Amino acid sequence: MSDNINPDHYKSHPSGVECIQITEHQNFLIGSAIKYLWRCDLKHDDGGLEDLNKALWYIQREINRRQGV
């Protein structure tokens, strides 16, 4: 049975650690970037590019926030 709330691509990391165990200790933007980096090779068949670009978007937002932009 598939879990739409906590799907396998968040629980199947080779480390055995779940993504939420890491992201819940971060702010929203950093946690979101980590989430997309975490699953970049697990969800899509595009070599991870979609998720890497999403992570980059969140990272840039965090950089802008810290720079006061």
C-alpha positions in Angstrom: 0.0 0.0 0.0 1.4 3.4 -0.9 1.7 6.1 1.7 0.8 9.5 0.3 1.8 11.3 3.5 5.3 9.8 3.9 6.1 8.1 0.6 8.9 5.7 0.0 11.2 8.3 -1.6 11.4 9.9 1.9 12.1 6.6 3.7 14.3 4.7 1.3 17.6 6.5 1.7 20.6 4.1 1.9 21.5 5.5 5.3 18.3 4.2 6.8 17.5 7.7 8.1 14.2 9.3 7.2 14.3 12.7 5.7 12.0 14.2 8.4 14.5 13.2 11.1 16.9 15.8 9.6 14.5 18.5 8.2 12.5 19.0 11.4 15.6 20.5 13.0 16.0 23.2 10.2 14.1 26.3 9.2 11.5 25.9 6.4 13.7 27.0 3.5 16.7 24.8 4.5 14.5 21.9 5.4 12.8 22.1 2.0 16.1 22.2 0.2 17.3 19.2 2.1 14.1 17.4 1.2 14.6 17.9 -2.5 18.3 17.0 -2.3 17.4 13.9 -0.3 15.0 12.5 -2.9 16.7 13.8 -6.1 17.8 10.3 -7.1 14.8 8.4 -5.8 11.7 10.0 -7.3 12.1 11.1 -10.9 13.7 9.6 -14.0 15.4 12.8 -15.0 18.7 12.2 -13.3 17.5 14.3 -10.3 17.4 17.6 -12.2 13.9 18.6 -11.2 14.5 18.1 -7.5 18.0 19.7 -7.7 16.5 22.8 -9.3 13.8 22.9 -6.6 16.5 22.6 -3.9 18.5 25.4 -5.6 15.4 27.6 -5.5 15.0 27.2 -1.8 18.7 27.7 -1.2 18.6 30.9 -3.1 15.6 32.1 -1.1 17.5 31.4 2.1 20.6 33.2 0.8 18.4 36.2 -0.1 16.7 36.1 3.3 20.1 36.1 5.1 21.3 39.0 2.9 18.2 41.0 3.5 17.3 41.0 -0.2 
